[in-house]
Amino acid sequence: MGDTTVTTTEGREAALPRSVTDERGPGPLRGLRTPRRPRLWFEILLIAVSYWTYSLVRNAVPEQRAEALRNADRIWELEHRLGIAVEESVNHAVNSVTWLIVGMNYYYATLHFVVTLGVLVWLYRSHPGRYAATRLVLFATTAVALLGYYLYPLAPPRLMTGGGFVDTVMVHQTWGSMASGDLKNMSNQYAAMPSMHIGWSLWCGLTIFALARVPWARVLGLLYPAATLVVIVATANHFWLDAVGGALCLAFGYGVAWAWYGGIPYGLPRRPSGG
């Protein structure tokens, strides 16, 4: 799509950069910051430094075991009152099917990072004008989650005293979990609220659903966070309410992007200026 022309007060025509023109129509987008083409080296550095900082801060939060276990008991009691405390049943049922729970263990350990990075790469390549705003949603979501880890230490169901949950990674000796086995001392064990597995998977799913052009990809986008929800519960890594916390963090992330760019990230032009 070429530049849009406007007529000045002197009667001359001037070109309006397409970076502020909506692909869905000829009118300019109002109230939105002009998207710019992301620089690959900067994005790689930013993501690497941001994830390193996130991991450092998350794991630097004091592991308040006693308080985290008390909070887990409170969450479990609240879910019983709400009639949604079925995590233990799901955990035991899925654990009885070895191939299924082993697959879920690897899903939990790997796809959280692989899919998120994949969506970021896809955005960078196919939607550079929307990349920065959508990336801001993810970063703001993750940043506010750190506040949750600090203010509300929470033990996952698998670590509850007398909870009856099965730590599926320990039982089936699968690799890759920073929360069990030989790697457990490298990660904060009591940072279950909010669930960033849900926050990130919802971000991926909504982004794919909003921007993908083929129907099957959009369907997969919606199925991904739904499958992730089942996995985090079946592996006893999270309560249902942890997932609610992750969704609320994502809503905050979208709010930040809306405030900064003046609209939803997916409404920005697909191509930035000069793209």
C-alpha atoms as a printed R data frame, in Angstrom:
    type eleno elety resid chain resno       x       y      z
1   ATOM     1    CA   MET     A     1   0.000   0.000  0.000
2   ATOM     2    CA   GLY     A     2   1.477   3.380 -0.951
3   ATOM     3    CA   ASP     A     3   1.477   6.664  0.893
4   ATOM     4    CA   THR     A     4  -1.832   8.500  1.333
5   ATOM     5    CA   THR     A     5  -1.996  12.078  0.062
6   ATOM     6    CA   VAL     A     6  -3.776  14.983  1.750
7   ATOM     7    CA   THR     A     7  -4.471  18.477  0.462
8   ATOM     8    CA   THR     A     8  -2.861  21.327  2.381
9   ATOM     9    CA   THR     A     9  -4.469  24.721  3.052
10  ATOM    10    CA   GLU     A    10  -2.420  26.117  0.144
11  ATOM    11    CA   GLY     A    11  -4.007  23.636 -2.260
12  ATOM    12    CA   ARG     A    12  -0.930  21.434 -2.625
13  ATOM    13    CA   GLU     A    13  -0.921  17.693 -2.109
14  ATOM    14    CA   ALA     A    14   1.350  16.229  0.539
15  ATOM    15    CA   ALA     A    15   2.131  12.612  1.279
16  ATOM    16    CA   LEU     A    16   0.991  11.114  4.569
17  ATOM    17    CA   PRO     A    17   3.448   8.382  5.668
18  ATOM    18    CA   ARG     A    18   1.807   5.025  5.596
19  ATOM    19    CA   SER     A    19   3.167   4.311  9.084
20  ATOM    20    CA   VAL     A    20   0.198   6.288 10.397
21  ATOM    21    CA   THR     A    21  -2.294   4.896  7.899
22  ATOM    22    CA   ASP     A    22  -4.529   1.989  8.866
23  ATOM    23    CA   GLU     A    23  -4.290  -0.909  6.411
24  ATOM    24    CA   ARG     A    24  -8.021  -1.396  6.731
25  ATOM    25    CA   GLY     A    25  -8.923   1.960  5.273
26  ATOM    26    CA   PRO     A    26  -7.634   5.224  3.809
27  ATOM    27    CA   GLY     A    27  -8.012   7.328  6.950
28  ATOM    28    CA   PRO     A    28  -5.074   8.009  9.238
29  ATOM    29    CA   LEU     A    29  -4.873   6.367 12.653
30  ATOM    30    CA   ARG     A    30  -5.337   9.000 15.326
31  ATOM    31    CA   GLY     A    31  -3.893   8.858 18.819
32  ATOM    32    CA   LEU     A    32  -1.410   6.095 18.020
33  ATOM    33    CA   ARG     A    33   2.352   6.420 18.293
34  ATOM    34    CA   THR     A    34   4.107   5.963 14.979
35  ATOM    35    CA   PRO     A    35   5.417   2.382 14.813
36  ATOM    36    CA   ARG     A    36   9.045   1.961 13.862
37  ATOM    37    CA   ARG     A    37  10.875  -0.968 12.361
38  ATOM    38    CA   PRO     A    38  12.460  -3.021 15.159
39  ATOM    39    CA   ARG     A    39  16.195  -3.623 15.020
40  ATOM    40    CA   LEU     A    40  17.151  -7.283 15.260
41  ATOM    41    CA   TRP     A    41  20.303  -6.871 17.345
42  ATOM    42    CA   PHE     A    42  18.493  -4.633 19.803
43  ATOM    43    CA   GLU     A    43  15.560  -7.026 20.161
44  ATOM    44    CA   ILE     A    44  17.803 -10.031 20.775
45  ATOM    45    CA   LEU     A    45  19.741  -8.080 23.393
46  ATOM    46    CA   LEU     A    46  16.570  -6.716 24.986
47  ATOM    47    CA   ILE     A    47  14.918 -10.124 25.268
48  ATOM    48    CA   ALA     A    48  18.070 -11.754 26.641
49  ATOM    49    CA   VAL     A    49  18.673  -9.032 29.232
50  ATOM    50    CA   SER     A    50  15.007  -8.860 30.182
51  ATOM    51    CA   TYR     A    51  14.717 -12.601 30.738
52  ATOM    52    CA   TRP     A    52  17.958 -12.649 32.713
53  ATOM    53    CA   THR     A    53  16.678  -9.785 34.876
54  ATOM    54    CA   TYR     A    54  13.300 -11.472 35.333
55  ATOM    55    CA   SER     A    55  14.926 -14.738 36.419
56  ATOM    56    CA   LEU     A    56  17.326 -12.925 38.732
57  ATOM    57    CA   VAL     A    57  14.613 -10.888 40.429
58  ATOM    58    CA   ARG     A    58  12.156 -13.804 40.619
59  ATOM    59    CA   ASN     A    59  14.701 -16.074 42.224
60  ATOM    60    CA   ALA     A    60  15.967 -13.307 44.518
61  ATOM    61    CA   VAL     A    61  12.546 -13.033 46.168
62  ATOM    62    CA   PRO     A    62  12.905 -14.602 49.636
63  ATOM    63    CA   GLU     A    63  11.611 -18.159 49.715
64  ATOM    64    CA   GLN     A    64   9.178 -17.656 52.579
65  ATOM    65    CA   ARG     A    65   8.298 -21.313 52.950
66  ATOM    66    CA   ALA     A    66   6.018 -21.074 55.985
67  ATOM    67    CA   GLU     A    67   4.000 -18.187 54.556
68  ATOM    68    CA   ALA     A    68   3.887 -19.802 51.113
69  ATOM    69    CA   LEU     A    69   2.481 -23.013 52.567
70  ATOM    70    CA   ARG     A    70  -0.091 -21.103 54.616
71  ATOM    71    CA   ASN     A    71  -1.173 -19.235 51.477
72  ATOM    72    CA   ALA     A    72  -1.496 -22.534 49.615
73  ATOM    73    CA   ASP     A    73  -3.783 -23.852 52.336
74  ATOM    74    CA   ARG     A    74  -5.886 -20.681 52.076
75  ATOM    75    CA   ILE     A    75  -6.124 -20.931 48.294
76  ATOM    76    CA   TRP     A    76  -7.111 -24.592 48.549
77  ATOM    77    CA   GLU     A    77  -9.763 -23.776 51.164
78  ATOM    78    CA   LEU     A    78 -11.125 -20.918 49.046
79  ATOM    79    CA   GLU     A    79 -11.377 -23.155 46.000
80  ATOM    80    CA   HIS     A    80 -13.314 -25.695 48.054
81  ATOM    81    CA   ARG     A    81 -15.751 -22.966 49.034
82  ATOM    82    CA   LEU     A    82 -16.079 -21.940 45.388
83  ATOM    83    CA   GLY     A    83 -16.592 -25.561 44.323
84  ATOM    84    CA   ILE     A    84 -13.629 -25.588 41.934
85  ATOM    85    CA   ALA     A    85 -11.116 -27.593 43.993
86  ATOM    86    CA   VAL     A    86 -10.674 -30.450 41.534
87  ATOM    87    CA   GLU     A    87  -6.941 -30.078 40.930
88  ATOM    88    CA   GLU     A    88  -6.074 -33.147 42.991
89  ATOM    89    CA   SER     A    89  -8.504 -35.325 41.043
90  ATOM    90    CA   VAL     A    90  -7.119 -34.076 37.735
91  ATOM    91    CA   ASN     A    91  -3.549 -34.610 38.962
92  ATOM    92    CA   HIS     A    92  -4.194 -38.225 40.013
93  ATOM    93    CA   ALA     A    93  -6.246 -39.092 36.927
94  ATOM    94    CA   VAL     A    94  -3.645 -37.849 34.443
95  ATOM    95    CA   ASN     A    95  -0.763 -39.287 36.467
96  ATOM    96    CA   SER     A    96  -2.284 -42.748 36.046
97  ATOM    97    CA   VAL     A    97  -1.636 -42.528 32.275
98  ATOM    98    CA   THR     A    98   2.146 -42.593 32.075
99  ATOM    99    CA   TRP     A    99   2.639 -41.504 28.470
100 ATOM   100    CA   LEU     A   100   0.202 -38.618 28.941
101 ATOM   101    CA   ILE     A   101   1.704 -37.205 32.117
102 ATOM   102    CA   VAL     A   102   5.260 -37.593 30.811
103 ATOM   103    CA   GLY     A   103   4.242 -35.635 27.725
104 ATOM   104    CA   MET     A   104   2.686 -32.957 29.922
105 ATOM   105    CA   ASN     A   105   5.856 -32.712 31.986
106 ATOM   106    CA   TYR     A   106   7.872 -31.964 28.860
107 ATOM   107    CA   TYR     A   107   5.146 -29.610 27.611
108 ATOM   108    CA   TYR     A   108   5.372 -27.658 30.871
109 ATOM   109    CA   ALA     A   109   9.178 -27.505 30.757
110 ATOM   110    CA   THR     A   110   9.643 -26.505 27.113
111 ATOM   111    CA   LEU     A   111   6.697 -24.993 25.242
112 ATOM   112    CA   HIS     A   112   6.433 -22.086 27.675
113 ATOM   113    CA   PHE     A   113   9.645 -20.722 26.153
114 ATOM   114    CA   VAL     A   114   9.597 -22.220 22.654
115 ATOM   115    CA   VAL     A   115   6.133 -20.998 21.660
116 ATOM   116    CA   THR     A   116   6.609 -17.550 23.181
117 ATOM   117    CA   LEU     A   117   9.896 -17.017 21.340
118 ATOM   118    CA   GLY     A   118   8.326 -18.399 18.173
119 ATOM   119    CA   VAL     A   119   5.497 -15.867 18.334
120 ATOM   120    CA   LEU     A   120   7.970 -13.048 18.925
121 ATOM   121    CA   VAL     A   121   9.973 -14.101 15.847
122 ATOM   122    CA   TRP     A   122   6.786 -14.374 13.776
123 ATOM   123    CA   LEU     A   123   5.706 -10.888 14.879
124 ATOM   124    CA   TYR     A   124   9.115  -9.452 14.064
125 ATOM   125    CA   ARG     A   125   9.121 -10.941 10.579
126 ATOM   126    CA   SER     A   126   5.464 -10.665  9.562
127 ATOM   127    CA   HIS     A   127   4.070  -7.797 11.651
128 ATOM   128    CA   PRO     A   128   6.972  -5.431 12.364
129 ATOM   129    CA   GLY     A   129   4.637  -2.459 12.816
130 ATOM   130    CA   ARG     A   130   2.820  -4.267 15.619
131 ATOM   131    CA   TYR     A   131   5.847  -5.954 17.141
132 ATOM   132    CA   ALA     A   132   6.941  -3.331 19.662
133 ATOM   133    CA   ALA     A   133   3.453  -2.739 21.049
134 ATOM   134    CA   THR     A   134   2.686  -6.441 21.355
135 ATOM   135    CA   ARG     A   135   6.084  -7.091 22.909
136 ATOM   136    CA   LEU     A   136   5.321  -4.334 25.425
137 ATOM   137    CA   VAL     A   137   2.231  -6.291 26.519
138 ATOM   138    CA   LEU     A   138   4.393  -9.334 27.244
139 ATOM   139    CA   PHE     A   139   7.045  -7.351 29.105
140 ATOM   140    CA   ALA     A   140   4.538  -5.419 31.222
141 ATOM   141    CA   THR     A   141   2.731  -8.659 32.052
142 ATOM   142    CA   THR     A   142   5.950 -10.263 33.224
143 ATOM   143    CA   ALA     A   143   7.031  -7.202 35.193
144 ATOM   144    CA   VAL     A   144   3.841  -7.019 37.240
145 ATOM   145    CA   ALA     A   145   4.066 -10.762 37.901
146 ATOM   146    CA   LEU     A   146   7.305 -10.120 39.802
147 ATOM   147    CA   LEU     A   147   5.346  -7.933 42.182
148 ATOM   148    CA   GLY     A   148   2.960 -10.815 42.779
149 ATOM   149    CA   TYR     A   149   5.822 -13.186 43.606
150 ATOM   150    CA   TYR     A   150   7.180 -10.716 46.145
151 ATOM   151    CA   LEU     A   151   3.897  -9.784 47.815
152 ATOM   152    CA   TYR     A   152   2.228 -13.184 47.788
153 ATOM   153    CA   PRO     A   153   4.568 -16.171 48.109
154 ATOM   154    CA   LEU     A   154   2.627 -19.307 47.246
155 ATOM   155    CA   ALA     A   155   3.609 -22.954 47.277
156 ATOM   156    CA   PRO     A   156   2.445 -25.011 44.289
157 ATOM   157    CA   PRO     A   157   0.029 -27.864 45.049
158 ATOM   158    CA   ARG     A   158   2.794 -30.489 44.695
159 ATOM   159    CA   LEU     A   159   4.626 -28.981 47.695
160 ATOM   160    CA   MET     A   160   1.630 -28.733 50.014
161 ATOM   161    CA   THR     A   161   1.997 -30.534 53.308
162 ATOM   162    CA   GLY     A   162  -0.460 -33.421 53.337
163 ATOM   163    CA   GLY     A   163  -2.119 -32.160 50.168
164 ATOM   164    CA   GLY     A   164  -2.051 -35.538 48.474
165 ATOM   165    CA   PHE     A   165  -0.774 -34.158 45.179
166 ATOM   166    CA   VAL     A   166   1.727 -36.055 43.020
167 ATOM   167    CA   ASP     A   167   4.912 -34.263 41.951
168 ATOM   168    CA   THR     A   168   4.857 -35.768 38.465
169 ATOM   169    CA   VAL     A   169   8.377 -34.681 37.528
170 ATOM   170    CA   MET     A   170   9.833 -36.389 40.586
171 ATOM   171    CA   VAL     A   171   7.752 -39.537 40.127
172 ATOM   172    CA   HIS     A   172   8.479 -39.991 36.420
173 ATOM   173    CA   GLN     A   173  12.013 -38.554 36.470
174 ATOM   174    CA   THR     A   174  11.521 -36.268 33.493
175 ATOM   175    CA   TRP     A   175  14.056 -33.527 32.807
176 ATOM   176    CA   GLY     A   176  13.725 -29.816 32.281
177 ATOM   177    CA   SER     A   177  11.709 -28.589 35.240
178 ATOM   178    CA   MET     A   178  13.343 -25.834 37.263
179 ATOM   179    CA   ALA     A   179  10.905 -26.647 40.052
180 ATOM   180    CA   SER     A   180  11.817 -30.261 40.817
181 ATOM   181    CA   GLY     A   181  14.708 -32.678 40.880
182 ATOM   182    CA   ASP     A   182  18.328 -31.560 40.761
183 ATOM   183    CA   LEU     A   183  17.429 -28.095 39.441
184 ATOM   184    CA   LYS     A   184  15.045 -27.113 42.221
185 ATOM   185    CA   ASN     A   185  17.698 -25.191 44.150
186 ATOM   186    CA   MET     A   186  18.173 -22.878 41.144
187 ATOM   187    CA   SER     A   187  14.599 -21.590 41.159
188 ATOM   188    CA   ASN     A   188  12.259 -20.012 43.674
189 ATOM   189    CA   GLN     A   189   9.919 -22.814 44.705
190 ATOM   190    CA   TYR     A   190   7.272 -20.495 46.107
191 ATOM   191    CA   ALA     A   191   6.458 -18.249 43.146
192 ATOM   192    CA   ALA     A   192   3.269 -19.923 41.922
193 ATOM   193    CA   MET     A   193   1.055 -16.815 41.941
194 ATOM   194    CA   PRO     A   194   0.540 -15.590 39.288
195 ATOM   195    CA   SER     A   195   1.081 -18.299 36.680
196 ATOM   196    CA   MET     A   196   3.206 -16.942 33.867
197 ATOM   197    CA   HIS     A   197   2.607 -20.181 31.972
198 ATOM   198    CA   ILE     A   198  -0.943 -18.875 31.634
199 ATOM   199    CA   GLY     A   199   0.029 -15.239 31.173
200 ATOM   200    CA   TRP     A   200   2.444 -16.026 28.356
201 ATOM   201    CA   SER     A   201   0.297 -18.695 26.702
202 ATOM   202    CA   LEU     A   202  -2.713 -16.368 26.670
203 ATOM   203    CA   TRP     A   203  -0.543 -13.661 25.125
204 ATOM   204    CA   CYS     A   204   0.568 -16.125 22.436
205 ATOM   205    CA   GLY     A   205  -2.946 -17.403 21.822
206 ATOM   206    CA   LEU     A   206  -4.589 -13.990 21.559
207 ATOM   207    CA   THR     A   207  -1.820 -12.677 19.301
208 ATOM   208    CA   ILE     A   208  -2.107 -15.635 16.944
209 ATOM   209    CA   PHE     A   209  -5.902 -15.455 16.934
210 ATOM   210    CA   ALA     A   210  -5.883 -11.718 16.204
211 ATOM   211    CA   LEU     A   211  -3.220 -11.673 13.489
212 ATOM   212    CA   ALA     A   212  -3.085 -15.094 11.820
213 ATOM   213    CA   ARG     A   213  -4.740 -15.290  8.424
214 ATOM   214    CA   VAL     A   214  -5.524 -19.001  8.186
215 ATOM   215    CA   PRO     A   215  -8.395 -20.415 10.265
216 ATOM   216    CA   TRP     A   216  -6.533 -23.470 11.584
217 ATOM   217    CA   ALA     A   217  -3.768 -21.285 13.011
218 ATOM   218    CA   ARG     A   218  -6.315 -19.124 14.792
219 ATOM   219    CA   VAL     A   219  -7.933 -22.227 16.272
220 ATOM   220    CA   LEU     A   220  -4.550 -23.474 17.476
221 ATOM   221    CA   GLY     A   221  -3.972 -20.069 19.022
222 ATOM   222    CA   LEU     A   222  -7.068 -20.505 21.171
223 ATOM   223    CA   LEU     A   223  -6.302 -24.132 22.023
224 ATOM   224    CA   TYR     A   224  -2.783 -23.398 23.250
225 ATOM   225    CA   PRO     A   225  -3.693 -21.529 26.480
226 ATOM   226    CA   ALA     A   226  -6.519 -23.995 27.119
227 ATOM   227    CA   ALA     A   227  -4.099 -26.917 26.880
228 ATOM   228    CA   THR     A   228  -1.610 -25.054 29.064
229 ATOM   229    CA   LEU     A   229  -4.250 -24.626 31.760
230 ATOM   230    CA   VAL     A   230  -4.842 -28.383 31.834
231 ATOM   231    CA   VAL     A   231  -1.089 -29.048 31.971
232 ATOM   232    CA   ILE     A   232  -0.296 -26.710 34.875
233 ATOM   233    CA   VAL     A   233  -3.071 -28.300 36.930
234 ATOM   234    CA   ALA     A   234  -2.380 -31.918 35.942
235 ATOM   235    CA   THR     A   235   1.307 -31.571 36.862
236 ATOM   236    CA   ALA     A   236   0.362 -29.981 40.230
237 ATOM   237    CA   ASN     A   237   2.377 -26.866 39.514
238 ATOM   238    CA   HIS     A   238  -0.530 -24.440 39.920
239 ATOM   239    CA   PHE     A   239  -4.014 -23.926 41.279
240 ATOM   240    CA   TRP     A   240  -6.850 -22.690 39.082
241 ATOM   241    CA   LEU     A   241  -6.619 -19.326 40.850
242 ATOM   242    CA   ASP     A   242  -2.956 -18.988 39.849
243 ATOM   243    CA   ALA     A   243  -4.210 -19.020 36.279
244 ATOM   244    CA   VAL     A   244  -6.652 -16.241 37.114
245 ATOM   245    CA   GLY     A   245  -3.720 -14.254 38.475
246 ATOM   246    CA   GLY     A   246  -1.820 -14.784 35.218
247 ATOM   247    CA   ALA     A   247  -4.800 -13.580 33.191
248 ATOM   248    CA   LEU     A   248  -5.100 -10.452 35.342
249 ATOM   249    CA   CYS     A   249  -1.410  -9.685 34.797
250 ATOM   250    CA   LEU     A   250  -1.965  -9.988 31.051
251 ATOM   251    CA   ALA     A   251  -4.914  -7.579 31.269
252 ATOM   252    CA   PHE     A   252  -2.560  -5.126 32.979
253 ATOM   253    CA   GLY     A   253  -0.057  -5.612 30.155
254 ATOM   254    CA   TYR     A   254  -2.665  -4.767 27.534
255 ATOM   255    CA   GLY     A   255  -3.644  -1.726 29.582
256 ATOM   256    CA   VAL     A   256  -0.056  -0.466 29.552
257 ATOM   257    CA   ALA     A   257   0.201  -0.937 25.782
258 ATOM   258    CA   TRP     A   258  -3.149   0.789 25.273
259 ATOM   259    CA   ALA     A   259  -2.039   3.764 27.368
260 ATOM   260    CA   TRP     A   260   1.311   4.040 25.553
261 ATOM   261    CA   TYR     A   261   0.114   3.545 21.985
262 ATOM   262    CA   GLY     A   262  -3.411   4.903 22.283
263 ATOM   263    CA   GLY     A   263  -5.079   1.675 21.169
264 ATOM   264    CA   ILE     A   264  -4.859  -2.082 21.017
265 ATOM   265    CA   PRO     A   265  -1.523  -3.286 19.553
266 ATOM   266    CA   TYR     A   266  -3.210  -5.381 16.864
267 ATOM   267    CA   GLY     A   267  -4.844  -2.253 15.433
268 ATOM   268    CA   LEU     A   268  -1.518  -0.691 14.495
269 ATOM   269    CA   PRO     A   269  -0.354  -0.790 10.861
270 ATOM   270    CA   ARG     A   270   1.250  -4.077  9.911
271 ATOM   271    CA   ARG     A   271   4.260  -2.354  8.356
272 ATOM   272    CA   PRO     A   272   6.120   0.543 10.002
273 ATOM   273    CA   SER     A   273   7.432   3.588  8.209
274 ATOM   274    CA   GLY     A   274   9.582   2.458  5.303
275 ATOM   275    CA   GLY     A   275   8.437  -1.184  5.778
